[in-house]
């Protein structure tokens, strides 16, 4: 027999972790994106162009990686919320989330 209080607390802990991942991911994405933009502009001006362009590319990749983690956390939370709903309702919620 499954204990419903344990399941509810597990869902609650998962949601809190997902919310923290989404929040941290958004801040880190912004920071990585701004850093890449500043480095790329400095490279365009002529300050160590090859080195700064390479670092800007790495920062852009890190931002994309963090975005992937945030989207995964959002999807995981959405999947828990919509476990008992019809597929059409889940699709509507996903479209709203990504918009």
N, CA, C and O atoms as a GROMACS GRO file, in nm:
protein
  396
    1UNK      N    1   0.084  -0.118   0.000
    1UNK     CA    2   0.000   0.000   0.000
    1UNK      C    3   0.089   0.125   0.000
    1UNK      O    4   0.188   0.130   0.073
    2UNK      N    5   0.055   0.224  -0.080
    2UNK     CA    6   0.133   0.347  -0.092
    2UNK      C    7   0.085   0.448   0.010
    2UNK      O    8  -0.035   0.472   0.023
    3UNK      N    9   0.178   0.505   0.082
    3UNK     CA   10   0.146   0.607   0.181
    3UNK      C   11   0.130   0.742   0.110
    3UNK      O   12   0.227   0.792   0.052
    4UNK      N   13   0.010   0.800   0.115
    4UNK     CA   14  -0.016   0.924   0.042
    4UNK      C   15   0.059   1.042   0.101
    4UNK      O   16   0.091   1.136   0.028
    5UNK      N   17   0.089   1.041   0.231
    5UNK     CA   18   0.162   1.154   0.290
    5UNK      C   19   0.306   1.154   0.242
    5UNK      O   20   0.364   1.261   0.220
    6UNK      N   21   0.365   1.037   0.226
    6UNK     CA   22   0.501   1.030   0.174
    6UNK      C   23   0.504   1.078   0.030
    6UNK      O   24   0.594   1.152  -0.009
    7UNK      N   25   0.407   1.037  -0.049
    7UNK     CA   26   0.401   1.078  -0.188
    7UNK      C   27   0.382   1.229  -0.199
    7UNK      O   28   0.447   1.294  -0.281
    8UNK      N   29   0.296   1.286  -0.118
    8UNK     CA   30   0.273   1.430  -0.121
    8UNK      C   31   0.398   1.507  -0.081
    8UNK      O   32   0.430   1.610  -0.141
    9UNK      N   33   0.470   1.458   0.020
    9UNK     CA   34   0.592   1.528   0.062
    9UNK      C   35   0.701   1.514  -0.044
    9UNK      O   36   0.781   1.607  -0.062
   10UNK      N   37   0.706   1.402  -0.113
   10UNK     CA   38   0.803   1.386  -0.221
   10UNK      C   39   0.772   1.482  -0.335
   10UNK      O   40   0.863   1.542  -0.392
   11UNK      N   41   0.644   1.497  -0.369
   11UNK     CA   42   0.604   1.591  -0.473
   11UNK      C   43   0.638   1.734  -0.432
   11UNK      O   44   0.686   1.814  -0.514
   12UNK      N   45   0.614   1.766  -0.306
   12UNK     CA   46   0.643   1.901  -0.257
   12UNK      C   47   0.792   1.929  -0.263
   12UNK      O   48   0.833   2.038  -0.305
   13UNK      N   49   0.875   1.834  -0.223
   13UNK     CA   50   1.020   1.852  -0.229
   13UNK      C   51   1.067   1.865  -0.373
   13UNK      O   52   1.156   1.945  -0.402
   14UNK      N   53   1.007   1.788  -0.462
   14UNK     CA   54   1.045   1.797  -0.604
   14UNK      C   55   1.010   1.934  -0.661
   14UNK      O   56   1.088   1.992  -0.736
   15UNK      N   57   0.892   1.985  -0.625
   15UNK     CA   58   0.851   2.117  -0.674
   15UNK      C   59   0.944   2.226  -0.624
   15UNK      O   60   0.981   2.317  -0.699
   16UNK      N   61   0.982   2.218  -0.496
   16UNK     CA   62   1.074   2.319  -0.442
   16UNK      C   63   1.208   2.314  -0.515
   16UNK      O   64   1.265   2.418  -0.547
   17UNK      N   65   1.258   2.194  -0.541
   17UNK     CA   66   1.384   2.180  -0.615
   17UNK      C   67   1.372   2.232  -0.756
   17UNK      O   68   1.465   2.296  -0.807
   18UNK      N   69   1.260   2.206  -0.821
   18UNK     CA   70   1.239   2.255  -0.957
   18UNK      C   71   1.231   2.407  -0.959
   18UNK      O   72   1.285   2.471  -1.049
   19UNK      N   73   1.164   2.465  -0.860
   19UNK     CA   74   1.153   2.611  -0.854
   19UNK      C   75   1.290   2.675  -0.833
   19UNK      O   76   1.320   2.779  -0.893
   20UNK      N   77   1.372   2.614  -0.750
   20UNK     CA   78   1.507   2.666  -0.728
   20UNK      C   79   1.590   2.655  -0.856
   20UNK      O   80   1.665   2.747  -0.889
   21UNK      N   81   1.577   2.544  -0.928
   21UNK     CA   82   1.651   2.527  -1.052
   21UNK      C   83   1.608   2.628  -1.156
   21UNK      O   84   1.692   2.684  -1.227
   22UNK      N   85   1.478   2.653  -1.167
   22UNK     CA   86   1.428   2.750  -1.263
   22UNK      C   87   1.480   2.889  -1.229
   22UNK      O   88   1.526   2.962  -1.317
   23UNK      N   89   1.472   2.926  -1.101
   23UNK     CA   90   1.520   3.058  -1.059
   23UNK      C   91   1.668   3.076  -1.081
   23UNK      O   92   1.712   3.179  -1.132
   24UNK      N   93   1.745   2.978  -1.042
   24UNK     CA   94   1.891   2.985  -1.060
   24UNK      C   95   1.927   2.982  -1.208
   24UNK      O   96   2.019   3.050  -1.251
   25UNK      N   97   1.854   2.903  -1.285
   25UNK     CA   98   1.882   2.894  -1.428
   25UNK      C   99   1.858   3.025  -1.499
   25UNK      O  100   1.937   3.065  -1.584
   26UNK      N  101   1.749   3.093  -1.464
   26UNK     CA  102   1.719   3.221  -1.528
   26UNK      C  103   1.825   3.326  -1.498
   26UNK      O  104   1.867   3.399  -1.587
   27UNK      N  105   1.867   3.334  -1.373
   27UNK     CA  106   1.970   3.432  -1.335
   27UNK      C  107   2.103   3.400  -1.403
   27UNK      O  108   2.170   3.489  -1.455
   28UNK      N  109   2.139   3.274  -1.402
   28UNK     CA  110   2.266   3.234  -1.462
   28UNK      C  111   2.265   3.253  -1.613
   28UNK      O  112   2.366   3.291  -1.672
   29UNK      N  113   2.151   3.226  -1.677
   29UNK     CA  114   2.140   3.247  -1.822
   29UNK      C  115   2.164   3.393  -1.856
   29UNK      O  116   2.238   3.425  -1.949
   30UNK      N  117   2.100   3.481  -1.779
   30UNK     CA  118   2.113   3.624  -1.803
   30UNK      C  119   2.257   3.669  -1.786
   30UNK      O  120   2.310   3.744  -1.868
   31UNK      N  121   2.320   3.622  -1.679
   31UNK     CA  122   2.459   3.658  -1.653
   31UNK      C  123   2.551   3.608  -1.763
   31UNK      O  124   2.636   3.682  -1.811
   32UNK      N  125   2.534   3.484  -1.804
   32UNK     CA  126   2.617   3.427  -1.911
   32UNK      C  127   2.594   3.502  -2.043
   32UNK      O  128   2.689   3.530  -2.116
   33UNK      N  129   2.469   3.534  -2.072
   33UNK     CA  130   2.439   3.607  -2.195
   33UNK      C  131   2.499   3.746  -2.197
   33UNK      O  132   2.556   3.789  -2.297
   34UNK      N  133   2.486   3.818  -2.085
   34UNK     CA  134   2.545   3.952  -2.077
   34UNK      C  135   2.698   3.946  -2.085
   34UNK      O  136   2.760   4.028  -2.152
   35UNK      N  137   2.756   3.848  -2.017
   35UNK     CA  138   2.901   3.833  -2.023
   35UNK      C  139   2.950   3.804  -2.164
   35UNK      O  140   3.049   3.860  -2.210
   36UNK      N  141   2.878   3.716  -2.233
   36UNK     CA  142   2.916   3.684  -2.371
   36UNK      C  143   2.904   3.806  -2.460
   36UNK      O  144   2.986   3.828  -2.549
   37UNK      N  145   2.800   3.886  -2.437
   37UNK     CA  146   2.781   4.005  -2.519
   37UNK      C  147   2.894   4.106  -2.496
   37UNK      O  148   2.947   4.163  -2.591
   38UNK      N  149   2.929   4.127  -2.370
   38UNK     CA  150   3.038   4.222  -2.339
   38UNK      C  151   3.170   4.173  -2.398
   38UNK      O  152   3.244   4.251  -2.458
   39UNK      N  153   3.199   4.044  -2.382
   39UNK     CA  154   3.324   3.990  -2.436
   39UNK      C  155   3.328   3.999  -2.588
   39UNK      O  156   3.431   4.032  -2.646
   40UNK      N  157   3.215   3.970  -2.652
   40UNK     CA  158   3.211   3.977  -2.798
   40UNK      C  159   3.230   4.121  -2.847
   40UNK      O  160   3.299   4.144  -2.946
   41UNK      N  161   3.170   4.217  -2.777
   41UNK     CA  162   3.189   4.357  -2.816
   41UNK      C  163   3.334   4.402  -2.797
   41UNK      O  164   3.390   4.474  -2.880
   42UNK      N  165   3.395   4.358  -2.688
   42UNK     CA  166   3.536   4.391  -2.666
   42UNK      C  167   3.623   4.330  -2.775
   42UNK      O  168   3.719   4.392  -2.821
   43UNK      N  169   3.590   4.207  -2.817
   43UNK     CA  170   3.666   4.142  -2.924
   43UNK      C  171   3.648   4.216  -3.056
   43UNK      O  172   3.742   4.227  -3.134
   44UNK      N  173   3.528   4.266  -3.081
   44UNK     CA  174   3.503   4.342  -3.204
   44UNK      C  175   3.581   4.473  -3.206
   44UNK      O  176   3.622   4.520  -3.312
   45UNK      N  177   3.600   4.532  -3.088
   45UNK     CA  178   3.675   4.657  -3.079
   45UNK      C  179   3.824   4.633  -3.104
   45UNK      O  180   3.895   4.724  -3.145
   46UNK      N  181   3.869   4.512  -3.079
   46UNK     CA  182   4.009   4.479  -3.105
   46UNK      C  183   4.089   4.440  -2.983
   46UNK      O  184   4.210   4.423  -2.993
   47UNK      N  185   4.025   4.425  -2.868
   47UNK     CA  186   4.094   4.386  -2.746
   47UNK      C  187   4.102   4.233  -2.742
   47UNK      O  188   4.002   4.166  -2.716
   48UNK      N  189   4.218   4.178  -2.768
   48UNK     CA  190   4.240   4.033  -2.769
   48UNK      C  191   4.127   3.959  -2.841
   48UNK      O  192   4.058   3.878  -2.780
   49UNK      N  193   4.107   3.986  -2.969
   49UNK     CA  194   3.987   3.936  -3.037
   49UNK      C  195   3.971   3.784  -3.037
   49UNK      O  196   3.860   3.734  -3.015
   50UNK      N  197   4.077   3.709  -3.060
   50UNK     CA  198   4.062   3.563  -3.066
   50UNK      C  199   4.030   3.504  -2.929
   50UNK      O  200   3.945   3.416  -2.917
   51UNK      N  201   4.098   3.551  -2.829
   51UNK     CA  202   4.078   3.497  -2.694
   51UNK      C  203   3.938   3.532  -2.642
   51UNK      O  204   3.867   3.446  -2.591
   52UNK      N  205   3.900   3.659  -2.657
   52UNK     CA  206   3.769   3.701  -2.606
   52UNK      C  207   3.655   3.639  -2.686
   52UNK      O  208   3.550   3.609  -2.629
   53UNK      N  209   3.673   3.621  -2.814
   53UNK     CA  210   3.569   3.555  -2.894
   53UNK      C  211   3.551   3.410  -2.849
   53UNK      O  212   3.438   3.360  -2.842
   54UNK      N  213   3.661   3.344  -2.819
   54UNK     CA  214   3.652   3.205  -2.772
   54UNK      C  215   3.582   3.198  -2.636
   54UNK      O  216   3.498   3.111  -2.614
   55UNK      N  217   3.617   3.289  -2.547
   55UNK     CA  218   3.554   3.291  -2.414
   55UNK      C  219   3.406   3.325  -2.426
   55UNK      O  220   3.323   3.268  -2.355
   56UNK      N  221   3.371   3.419  -2.516
   56UNK     CA  222   3.230   3.453  -2.537
   56UNK      C  223   3.151   3.334  -2.589
   56UNK      O  224   3.036   3.314  -2.551
   57UNK      N  225   3.214   3.255  -2.675
   57UNK     CA  226   3.147   3.134  -2.726
   57UNK      C  227   3.122   3.034  -2.615
   57UNK      O  228   3.015   2.974  -2.608
   58UNK      N  229   3.219   3.017  -2.527
   58UNK     CA  230   3.203   2.926  -2.413
   58UNK      C  231   3.093   2.977  -2.321
   58UNK      O  232   3.012   2.898  -2.272
   59UNK      N  233   3.089   3.109  -2.296
   59UNK     CA  234   2.984   3.166  -2.210
   59UNK      C  235   2.846   3.146  -2.273
   59UNK      O  236   2.750   3.118  -2.202
   60UNK      N  237   2.837   3.160  -2.404
   60UNK     CA  238   2.709   3.136  -2.472
   60UNK      C  239   2.665   2.991  -2.457
   60UNK      O  240   2.548   2.964  -2.433
   61UNK      N  241   2.759   2.899  -2.471
   61UNK     CA  242   2.728   2.758  -2.452
   61UNK      C  243   2.683   2.727  -2.310
   61UNK      O  244   2.591   2.648  -2.290
   62UNK      N  245   2.746   2.791  -2.213
   62UNK     CA  246   2.706   2.772  -2.073
   62UNK      C  247   2.564   2.824  -2.051
   62UNK      O  248   2.485   2.763  -1.979
   63UNK      N  249   2.533   2.937  -2.112
   63UNK     CA  250   2.397   2.991  -2.102
   63UNK      C  251   2.294   2.897  -2.160
   63UNK      O  252   2.186   2.880  -2.103
   64UNK      N  253   2.325   2.836  -2.274
   64UNK     CA  254   2.234   2.739  -2.335
   64UNK      C  255   2.217   2.615  -2.247
   64UNK      O  256   2.107   2.561  -2.236
   65UNK      N  257   2.326   2.571  -2.186
   65UNK     CA  258   2.320   2.456  -2.096
   65UNK      C  259   2.231   2.486  -1.976
   65UNK      O  260   2.150   2.402  -1.936
   66UNK      N  261   2.245   2.604  -1.919
   66UNK     CA  262   2.163   2.643  -1.806
   66UNK      C  263   2.016   2.658  -1.846
   66UNK      O  264   1.927   2.625  -1.768
   67UNK      N  265   1.992   2.707  -1.965
   67UNK     CA  266   1.855   2.716  -2.016
   67UNK      C  267   1.794   2.577  -2.026
   67UNK      O  268   1.677   2.557  -1.992
   68UNK      N  269   1.872   2.480  -2.074
   68UNK     CA  270   1.824   2.343  -2.083
   68UNK      C  271   1.787   2.286  -1.947
   68UNK      O  272   1.686   2.216  -1.934
   69UNK      N  273   1.867   2.316  -1.846
   69UNK     CA  274   1.836   2.268  -1.711
   69UNK      C  275   1.709   2.331  -1.658
   69UNK      O  276   1.628   2.264  -1.593
   70UNK      N  277   1.689   2.460  -1.686
   70UNK     CA  278   1.568   2.528  -1.640
   70UNK      C  279   1.444   2.474  -1.710
   70UNK      O  280   1.341   2.454  -1.646
   71UNK      N  281   1.454   2.449  -1.840
   71UNK     CA  282   1.340   2.394  -1.915
   71UNK      C  283   1.308   2.253  -1.866
   71UNK      O  284   1.191   2.216  -1.854
   72UNK      N  285   1.410   2.175  -1.837
   72UNK     CA  286   1.389   2.040  -1.786
   72UNK      C  287   1.317   2.045  -1.651
   72UNK      O  288   1.227   1.964  -1.626
   73UNK      N  289   1.356   2.138  -1.566
   73UNK     CA  290   1.290   2.152  -1.436
   73UNK      C  291   1.144   2.193  -1.453
   73UNK      O  292   1.056   2.142  -1.384
   74UNK      N  293   1.118   2.285  -1.545
   74UNK     CA  294   0.980   2.327  -1.571
   74UNK      C  295   0.897   2.210  -1.624
   74UNK      O  296   0.783   2.190  -1.581
   75UNK      N  297   0.954   2.134  -1.716
   75UNK     CA  298   0.883   2.020  -1.773
   75UNK      C  299   0.854   1.916  -1.666
   75UNK      O  300   0.745   1.859  -1.661
   76UNK      N  301   0.951   1.890  -1.581
   76UNK     CA  302   0.933   1.791  -1.475
   76UNK      C  303   0.821   1.832  -1.381
   76UNK      O  304   0.739   1.750  -1.341
   77UNK      N  305   0.818   1.960  -1.345
   77UNK     CA  306   0.712   2.011  -1.258
   77UNK      C  307   0.576   2.002  -1.328
   77UNK      O  308   0.477   1.962  -1.267
   78UNK      N  309   0.573   2.037  -1.454
   78UNK     CA  310   0.449   2.030  -1.531
   78UNK      C  311   0.399   1.887  -1.541
   78UNK      O  312   0.279   1.862  -1.532
   79UNK      N  313   0.490   1.794  -1.559
   79UNK     CA  314   0.452   1.654  -1.570
   79UNK      C  315   0.387   1.605  -1.441
   79UNK      O  316   0.290   1.529  -1.446
   80UNK      N  317   0.439   1.648  -1.326
   80UNK     CA  318   0.379   1.609  -1.199
   80UNK      C  319   0.240   1.671  -1.181
   80UNK      O  320   0.148   1.607  -1.131
   81UNK      N  321   0.227   1.797  -1.222
   81UNK     CA  322   0.099   1.866  -1.206
   81UNK      C  323  -0.009   1.808  -1.295
   81UNK      O  324  -0.126   1.807  -1.257
   82UNK      N  325   0.028   1.759  -1.411
   82UNK     CA  326  -0.071   1.718  -1.511
   82UNK      C  327  -0.081   1.567  -1.525
   82UNK      O  328  -0.129   1.518  -1.628
   83UNK      N  329  -0.038   1.493  -1.426
   83UNK     CA  330  -0.038   1.347  -1.437
   83UNK      C  331  -0.178   1.290  -1.458
   83UNK      O  332  -0.194   1.187  -1.524
   84UNK      N  333  -0.279   1.356  -1.402
   84UNK     CA  334  -0.415   1.302  -1.412
   84UNK      C  335  -0.499   1.371  -1.520
   84UNK      O  336  -0.618   1.343  -1.531
   85UNK      N  337  -0.438   1.459  -1.598
   85UNK     CA  338  -0.514   1.532  -1.700
   85UNK      C  339  -0.504   1.465  -1.836
   85UNK      O  340  -0.421   1.377  -1.858
   86UNK      N  341  -0.591   1.507  -1.926
   86UNK     CA  342  -0.591   1.456  -2.062
   86UNK      C  343  -0.472   1.513  -2.140
   86UNK      O  344  -0.426   1.622  -2.107
   87UNK      N  345  -0.423   1.443  -2.241
   87UNK     CA  346  -0.308   1.491  -2.320
   87UNK      C  347  -0.331   1.628  -2.382
   87UNK      O  348  -0.236   1.706  -2.392
   88UNK      N  349  -0.453   1.660  -2.423
   88UNK     CA  350  -0.479   1.791  -2.483
   88UNK      C  351  -0.458   1.903  -2.381
   88UNK      O  352  -0.405   2.009  -2.415
   89UNK      N  353  -0.498   1.879  -2.256
   89UNK     CA  354  -0.478   1.979  -2.151
   89UNK      C  355  -0.330   1.997  -2.123
   89UNK      O  356  -0.284   2.109  -2.099
   90UNK      N  357  -0.255   1.888  -2.125
   90UNK     CA  358  -0.111   1.895  -2.102
   90UNK      C  359  -0.045   1.974  -2.213
   90UNK      O  360   0.042   2.057  -2.186
   91UNK      N  361  -0.084   1.950  -2.338
   91UNK     CA  362  -0.026   2.022  -2.452
   91UNK      C  363  -0.056   2.171  -2.441
   91UNK      O  364   0.032   2.253  -2.468
   92UNK      N  365  -0.177   2.207  -2.403
   92UNK     CA  366  -0.213   2.348  -2.387
   92UNK      C  367  -0.126   2.413  -2.280
   92UNK      O  368  -0.079   2.526  -2.297
   93UNK      N  369  -0.105   2.344  -2.171
   93UNK     CA  370  -0.024   2.399  -2.061
   93UNK      C  371   0.122   2.416  -2.103
   93UNK      O  372   0.186   2.514  -2.067
   94UNK      N  373   0.174   2.320  -2.181
   94UNK     CA  374   0.313   2.330  -2.227
   94UNK      C  375   0.331   2.447  -2.322
   94UNK      O  376   0.431   2.518  -2.314
   95UNK      N  377   0.234   2.468  -2.411
   95UNK     CA  378   0.242   2.580  -2.504
   95UNK      C  379   0.238   2.711  -2.427
   95UNK      O  380   0.312   2.804  -2.458
   96UNK      N  381   0.152   2.719  -2.327
   96UNK     CA  382   0.144   2.840  -2.245
   96UNK      C  383   0.273   2.863  -2.168
   96UNK      O  384   0.315   2.977  -2.151
   97UNK      N  385   0.335   2.757  -2.121
   97UNK     CA  386   0.459   2.768  -2.045
   97UNK      C  387   0.572   2.819  -2.134
   97UNK      O  388   0.653   2.900  -2.089
   98UNK      N  389   0.580   2.773  -2.257
   98UNK     CA  390   0.689   2.810  -2.347
   98UNK      C  391   0.667   2.946  -2.414
   98UNK      O  392   0.761   3.003  -2.469
   99UNK      N  393   0.546   2.995  -2.411
   99UNK     CA  394   0.517   3.123  -2.478
   99UNK      C  395   0.566   3.241  -2.396
   99UNK      O  396   0.550   3.355  -2.438
   0.00000   0.00000   0.00000
